[in-house]
């Protein structure tokens, strides 16, 4: 068995996957091990897919559910989402060391919570619209239950877990949150499906202001827009906003990189999302560009 260590360029592009694949071919690699964050892991999954070899994933942060997922989010050279590829099956081994996760900057685990918290609401919308999940099937009660327990864990353990990792500590709260962000979130969305919260990452990633934000930060803000689009009442929105505030999740566009928010910027996000995001169809209420713009403005005014 040959082995080689290859450094990641920093962005999961088709070119980077090809470069890593060609290097692995020269070394006659027969297994891929991805160590790092979401984009590193997705690149490793891309290499595994092209080579047709097993993959082991060892995340160094828990900023999203890439470690357990079949999906490979590929960006273009301008850091815009270009396509989503899929492994034939989920990673062969996912090895998570919570001590490593706790030593990483707190922002990463917080982003993992932001990515995971949307899954319950997205899966519910997919079930209501008869949308297919990522295996080409319908949502089961088990899929929805996974998303529900993921949300309950985040709400119950989130604040305490963030306090612990700020001190580089691992306790039951951290263990529970890592299980939710890496495992339950991944199982839940693949079996349940995605909707507007993730769909908005298309429009956001096309704006230079948001390109330094983490995926989970964008999704957390996108969930607020989705909840408004669903027609959730003010009491419900106030409750989830209070949780966002208590834990430090983004509540406004200013929290995800936008220094100034104007109609032109909001319109651009809405138009790109509506044109390019496949998941926005998985919403019970019809979503036009104008309605999406109104929902974004509603969130910004709360």
N, C-alpha and C positions, 0 to 999 in steps of 0.2 A: 504494500500500500504506500503510495507516494503522498507527501504532505508539503504544503507551501502556505505561507502567510501572505495575504494580499491586502493592501490598504485600500480603503473606500474613499472615493473622490469627494463625497459629501452630498451628492444628489443621485437619486435613483432614476436614471435616464436609460433609454434603449441603448445608447452608445456605451454607457458604463456597464450595463449588463453584458453587452457583447464583448467589451474589453476584458472583463473578469472571466467570461466564459472561454475566450481564446487562451488566456493565461492558464486556466484550469486544464484545458485540452492539452496544452504543451506539457504540463506536468503530469498528465494522465491521472487526474483526480477521480476517485470513485465515490466520494461522499463530500458534501458541502456543510460547513459549520458557520453559521452566521452569529457573530457576537457584536452587540451594539444596540443602537436605537432602531426605530421603525424603518427608516430609509435604508439603513445598512442591512437590516433583516430582509426587506423586500428585494434588495439587489441580490442577496444570497439566494432567495427563493427563485428569482429570475434565472440565475445560473443553474440551480438545481433543475428547473423546468427544461432549460435548453439542453442540458447534459443528460437528463433522464436518470439522475442519481438521487439517493436519499438526502435528506437535509435534517440537521440538528440545529435548533435555535436556542441561543443562550442570551436573553436580553440583559443589557446593562442598566436599562431604565424601564419604567412601566408607564410610558407616556401614551400608549395606545394598545390595541389588541392585535397588532401585526404578528406577534410570535405564534399565535394559534391559528391564524387565518390562512385560507388558501389564496386570498387575493394578493395581488402585486400591483401597487399603485405606481405607475410610471409617469414621470414628469418630462417635459421638454427642456431644452437648454435655457429657456427663460423662466424656469421654475413654475410653469403652469402644468396642471394635471393634463396629461396627453391621452392616457388609456389605462385600462385596468385589465391585467392578465390574471390567469388563474392556474394554480397548481392542479395536477390531476387529483391529488388528495392533500389533506392537511399535513403539516410538517410531521416527520416521523418521531421526533423527540423535542419536547420543549422543557428546558431546564432553567428554572428561575431561582436565584439565590436572593432572598429578601434582604440580606445584609448588604449586598451590592446595590440593590434598589434603594435602600434607605440612605446610603452614602451619596447618592446622586443628588443634584440640586432639587429642591422641593418642587420647583416649577414643573418638572417632568411628571411627577406623580399626580400633581394637580391637573395637568393636561390629560392624563389617563382617566381621571375622574370625569373630566369634561367630555371626553370621547364616549365613555361608557354610559353616562347618565342619559344620553339621548336614545339608547337602544330600546328601552321600554316603549317609548312614545312612537318611535319609528316602526317597530314591529306591530304595534296596535293599529297604526294607520295602514300598514301592508295587509293585515288581516281583514280590515274593513273594506279594502278596495280589491281584495282577491289577487293581490300582487304575488308574483313568484319570488321565492327566496333564492339564495345563491346556489342551490342544488337543483333548481328548476321545479321545485315542488311548492305546496301550500304550507302555511303555518300550522303547526300542531299545537296542542295545549302545552306540550312540553317546551316548545320554543318560547311561547309567551311566558311560561312559568320561569324559565331561565332569565328572561329579560326583567321580569318583575322582581325576582330575588336579587338580581344584580342592582337594581335601583334601590331596593330596601337596604342592602348592605352599604351602598354609597351614602345614603341619608343617615344611617345609624352610626357608621364608623368613620365617615369622612373627616370630620373636624378633628377628632382625636388622632387619626392616622397622620394627618398633615402636621399636627403639633409634635408628634413623635419623630417624624423624619427630619423635621427642622433641628432636632437634637441628635440626628444620626442613630436613632434608636429603633429597634424592631420589637413590636409587641403584638398582641392579638388583633388590635385595630389595623395595624399595617398588614399583617398576614391576610386579614379579611379583604382589605381594599385591593391588594395585589391579586388575590383570587378573582375579585370582581372585574378589575380592569383588564387583566390578561386573559383569563379563562372564560368567565361567564359572559363577558362582553363579546368575545370572539364567537363563542358557540351561539350566543343569542342572535347576533346580527346575521350570521350566515344562515341560520335556520329561520329567522324571522323576517329579515329584509331591512332595507333602509328607505328613508324618505327625505323630507326637505332639509332637516338638520345637516345631513351629510351632503345633500345636493348643493347647498349654498357654498360648499368649499370650492366648487368650480368657479363661481363668480368671484369669490374672495381671492383665490389663488391667482386670478388674472390681474389683480391690483397690486402694484409694487408695495404699497403700504402694508399689506398683510403678509408679505412673503417671509418675514422674520418671525411670524407667529407660528406656534406649534399646531399640528392638526387638531388636537383635542381642544385647544383654545378656540379655534374657528368653529368646531362642532358645537361647543357649549353655547356660544353666541347664536349659532344657527338654530339651536333647539328653541331658544326664546322666540325667534321669528316663527318657527313652526307652531309653537303653542298658541301664538296670536292667530296664525292662519287657521288653526283648528277651531278657534272661537272659544278658547278657555276663558273662564270668567276672571274678574279682577282679584278675587280672593285666592284662587289657585295660583295666579301669576305672582301675586305678592308673596305667597309662601315659598315658591321656588326661587324668587329673587332674593328673599331673605337668606335662603341656604347658600345661594351664590355669594352673597356678600359675606357671610360668616366664614366661608372657606377660601374666598379669593378668586372665584371663577369670573371670567369677563362678562360684564353686563351691558357694555356699550361698545360701539365701534372704536372709540378711543382706547379701549382696553386691549384691542388686537392690532394696534399699530397706526390707526388713522388719527393724525393730528388735527385735521379739519374735516368735517363731514358736511357735504353739500348735496344738493339734488342731483348734480351730475354724477357724483361718485355713487350714490345710492342707485340711481338709474342704471349705471354701468354694471353694478353687481347683479341687479335684478335681471337685466337683459341677458347677460352671459349665462347666469344660472338657468333661466327659463329656456334658453336656446340649447345649452350643452348638457345639462344635468339630467340623466335618465331617471333619477329617483323621485323627481318632483311629481311624477305621475301618480305616485303612491300616496296620494293625499285625498281624503274623503271629500273635501270641499274643492271645487275647481279653482285653479290658481292661474290667473292671468298675470302678465307683467305688471299692470297697474295695481293689482291687488297685492302682489308681492312687494312692490314699492311702498304701499300703504302699511303693510305689516312691519317692514323694516323701520319706517318712521315711527310707528307706534312703540316699538321696542326702545328706540332712541329717546323717546319722550317720557319714558317711565322713570 
